[in-house]
Amino acid sequence: MSEVLILDPTQSADACVIWLHGLGADRYDFQPVAEALQKSLRSTRFILPQAPTQAVTINGGWAMPSWYDILAMSPARAINRDQLEASAQTVIGLIEAQRDSGIDPARIFLAGFSQGGAVVLHTAFLRWQGPLGGVLALSTYAPTFGDDLQLAAAQKSLPTLCLHGSHDDVVLPAMGRAAFEALQAQGVPVEWREYPMGHEVLMEEIQAIGDWLTQRLNR
């Protein structure tokens, strides 16, 4: 994995958000968002990892920052599962590093936009076995949630906020809803929020994320 951008808070860190960018972006993509959130989350560290640069089949095989290769768009997105698993292991390593630094895993949150969100959903619900603070799934989908999805007790109690644009033509709202409904069917405390936007992030959405994180960190 390439470098990780670490944004330390003004106070001693007692919480952490690990935030994955989308396809073709980089670790600086969500730096302004993280810095805005830290104005109220004064003891929360933000970890912004960088996806490896590798070939992406649907983009003509051009190399770009990606958490995994997308082989085809339809009928369902075909992906390189080994690369997805490698990215999930990267996230687990970041969780463990923060835990080992003294942060309670119950105060570590995973967030991801688009392809980064797919990695986060896979990691939180299918790979990480311990506690977490919650999951933020932005404009994303869950390529590894099948009809046979079965979650452990720790995963079923994981607070999750799914946010999506009603005009998103990159990751269709129906794809995000499918992930939300799969978690809902398992009894996960999951919320769905839809915004009049495309494949992007709005300030109103960021404010909602800040409120959601504040509620969970101040309990």
C-alpha positions as CSV (number, residue, x, y, z in Angstrom):
1,M,0.0,0.0,0.0
2,S,1.1,3.5,-0.7
3,E,1.3,6.2,1.9
4,V,-1.4,6.9,4.4
5,L,-2.5,10.4,5.2
6,I,-3.0,10.8,9.0
7,L,-4.9,13.9,10.3
8,D,-4.4,14.1,14.0
9,P,-6.9,16.1,16.1
10,T,-6.2,19.2,18.2
11,Q,-6.8,17.1,21.3
12,S,-5.4,13.7,22.3
13,A,-7.0,11.2,20.0
14,D,-9.5,8.8,21.6
15,A,-11.5,7.9,18.4
16,C,-10.6,7.3,14.7
17,V,-12.2,7.3,11.3
18,I,-10.6,5.3,8.6
19,W,-11.9,6.7,5.3
20,L,-11.3,5.2,1.8
21,H,-11.5,7.2,-1.4
22,G,-13.1,6.1,-4.6
23,L,-11.8,4.8,-7.9
24,G,-9.3,7.0,-9.6
25,A,-9.0,9.4,-6.6
26,D,-6.3,9.6,-3.9
27,R,-5.8,9.9,-0.2
28,Y,-6.2,13.7,-0.4
29,D,-9.7,13.5,-1.9
30,F,-11.5,13.6,1.5
31,Q,-8.9,15.7,3.4
32,P,-11.1,18.8,3.3
33,V,-14.1,16.8,4.5
34,A,-12.1,15.3,7.4
35,E,-10.7,18.7,8.4
36,A,-14.2,20.1,8.4
37,L,-15.5,17.3,10.6
38,Q,-12.5,17.7,13.0
39,K,-13.7,21.1,13.9
40,S,-16.4,19.5,16.0
41,L,-14.8,16.1,16.5
42,R,-11.9,17.5,18.3
43,S,-10.5,14.2,19.6
44,T,-11.0,12.1,16.4
45,R,-8.1,11.1,14.2
46,F,-8.7,10.6,10.5
47,I,-6.8,8.0,8.6
48,L,-6.9,8.4,4.8
49,P,-5.2,5.5,3.0
50,Q,-4.1,5.5,-0.6
51,A,-5.3,2.7,-3.0
52,P,-2.6,1.0,-5.1
53,T,-2.2,2.1,-8.7
54,Q,-3.2,-0.9,-10.9
55,A,-5.0,-1.7,-14.2
56,V,-8.7,-1.2,-14.3
57,T,-10.3,-3.3,-17.0
58,I,-13.5,-1.3,-17.6
59,N,-11.3,1.8,-18.1
60,G,-9.4,0.2,-21.0
61,G,-6.9,-1.4,-18.8
62,W,-5.4,2.0,-17.8
63,A,-3.6,2.0,-14.4
64,M,-5.2,4.2,-11.8
65,P,-5.7,4.2,-8.0
66,S,-8.1,1.4,-7.3
67,W,-9.0,-0.9,-4.4
68,Y,-9.8,-3.7,-6.9
69,D,-10.2,-4.2,-10.6
70,I,-13.7,-4.0,-12.1
71,L,-13.9,-6.5,-14.9
72,A,-17.4,-5.8,-16.2
73,M,-20.3,-3.6,-15.4
74,S,-23.2,-5.9,-16.3
75,P,-25.3,-7.8,-15.7
76,A,-23.7,-7.4,-12.2
77,R,-20.3,-5.9,-11.6
78,A,-17.6,-8.5,-11.9
79,I,-14.6,-7.7,-9.7
80,N,-11.2,-9.1,-8.8
81,R,-12.0,-10.7,-5.5
82,D,-8.3,-11.3,-4.6
83,Q,-7.6,-7.5,-4.9
84,L,-10.7,-6.7,-2.8
85,E,-9.5,-9.1,-0.1
86,A,-6.1,-7.5,-0.2
87,S,-7.7,-4.1,0.3
88,A,-9.8,-5.5,3.2
89,Q,-6.6,-6.8,4.8
90,T,-5.1,-3.3,4.5
91,V,-8.1,-1.8,6.3
92,I,-7.8,-4.5,9.0
93,G,-4.1,-3.6,9.5
94,L,-5.1,0.0,10.0
95,I,-7.8,-0.9,12.5
96,E,-5.3,-3.1,14.4
97,A,-2.7,-0.3,14.4
98,Q,-5.1,2.2,15.9
99,R,-6.3,-0.4,18.4
100,D,-2.7,-1.1,19.4
101,S,-2.0,2.7,19.8
102,G,-4.7,2.7,22.5
103,I,-7.9,3.6,20.8
104,D,-10.9,1.4,21.7
105,P,-12.1,-0.5,18.6
106,A,-15.6,0.5,19.6
107,R,-14.5,4.1,18.8
108,I,-13.0,3.2,15.4
109,F,-15.3,3.9,12.4
110,L,-14.9,2.8,8.8
111,A,-16.0,5.1,6.0
112,G,-15.8,4.8,2.2
113,F,-16.9,6.5,-0.9
114,S,-18.0,4.4,-4.0
115,Q,-15.4,1.7,-4.5
116,G,-13.9,2.5,-1.1
117,G,-17.3,2.0,0.4
118,A,-17.5,-1.4,-1.1
119,V,-14.2,-2.4,0.6
120,V,-15.5,-0.9,3.9
121,L,-18.7,-2.9,3.8
122,H,-16.9,-6.1,2.9
123,T,-14.3,-5.5,5.7
124,A,-16.8,-4.5,8.4
125,F,-19.4,-7.2,7.8
126,L,-17.5,-10.2,6.4
127,R,-13.9,-10.0,7.5
128,W,-13.3,-8.0,10.8
129,Q,-14.5,-10.1,13.7
130,G,-14.2,-7.6,16.6
131,P,-16.1,-4.5,17.7
132,L,-16.3,-1.3,15.7
133,G,-17.9,2.1,16.2
134,G,-19.8,2.0,13.0
135,V,-19.8,2.2,9.2
136,L,-20.3,5.1,6.8
137,A,-21.2,3.9,3.3
138,L,-21.2,6.8,0.8
139,S,-22.5,6.4,-2.7
140,T,-21.5,2.8,-2.7
141,Y,-22.7,-0.8,-3.1
142,A,-21.8,-4.3,-1.7
143,P,-20.5,-6.6,-4.4
144,T,-19.9,-9.4,-1.9
145,F,-23.3,-9.4,-0.2
146,G,-25.0,-12.5,-1.6
147,D,-28.4,-14.0,-0.9
148,D,-26.8,-16.2,1.6
149,L,-25.5,-13.3,3.7
150,Q,-25.2,-14.4,7.4
151,L,-23.7,-12.0,9.9
152,A,-22.1,-12.7,13.3
153,A,-23.6,-11.1,16.4
154,A,-21.0,-8.3,16.5
155,Q,-21.8,-7.4,12.9
156,K,-25.5,-7.4,13.5
157,S,-25.1,-4.7,16.1
158,L,-22.9,-2.4,14.0
159,P,-24.4,1.0,13.4
160,T,-24.4,1.9,9.7
161,L,-25.3,5.0,7.8
162,C,-25.8,4.6,4.0
163,L,-25.9,7.9,2.0
164,H,-26.6,8.1,-1.7
165,G,-27.4,10.5,-4.5
166,S,-30.8,10.1,-6.1
167,H,-29.3,11.2,-9.4
168,D,-26.2,8.9,-9.2
169,D,-25.5,7.4,-12.6
170,V,-22.2,5.8,-11.6
171,V,-23.4,3.7,-8.7
172,L,-27.1,3.5,-9.2
173,P,-29.3,4.2,-6.1
174,A,-30.8,0.7,-6.5
175,M,-27.3,-0.8,-5.9
176,G,-26.9,1.2,-2.7
177,R,-30.5,0.3,-1.6
178,A,-29.7,-3.4,-2.2
179,A,-26.8,-3.2,0.3
180,F,-28.9,-1.3,2.8
181,E,-31.8,-3.8,2.5
182,A,-29.4,-6.7,2.9
183,L,-28.1,-5.3,6.2
184,Q,-31.6,-4.3,7.3
185,A,-32.8,-7.9,6.7
186,Q,-30.0,-9.1,9.1
187,G,-31.2,-6.8,11.8
188,V,-28.3,-4.3,11.5
189,P,-29.1,-0.8,12.9
190,V,-28.8,0.7,9.5
191,E,-30.1,4.0,8.1
192,W,-30.7,5.2,4.5
193,R,-30.4,8.8,3.5
194,E,-30.8,10.0,-0.1
195,Y,-29.8,13.4,-1.4
196,P,-30.6,15.2,-4.7
197,M,-27.1,14.8,-6.1
198,G,-25.1,12.7,-8.5
199,H,-22.0,10.7,-7.7
200,E,-20.6,13.3,-5.3
201,V,-20.7,14.6,-1.8
202,L,-22.8,17.5,-0.5
203,M,-22.2,19.8,2.5
204,E,-25.6,18.8,3.8
205,E,-24.5,15.1,3.7
206,I,-21.2,15.9,5.5
207,Q,-23.2,17.7,8.3
208,A,-25.4,14.6,8.7
209,I,-22.3,12.5,9.0
210,G,-20.8,14.8,11.6
211,D,-24.0,14.6,13.6
212,W,-24.1,10.8,13.3
213,L,-20.5,10.5,14.5
214,T,-21.0,12.9,17.3
215,Q,-24.0,11.0,18.6
216,R,-22.1,7.8,18.8
217,L,-18.9,9.2,20.2
218,N,-20.6,11.2,23.0
219,R,-22.5,8.2,24.4
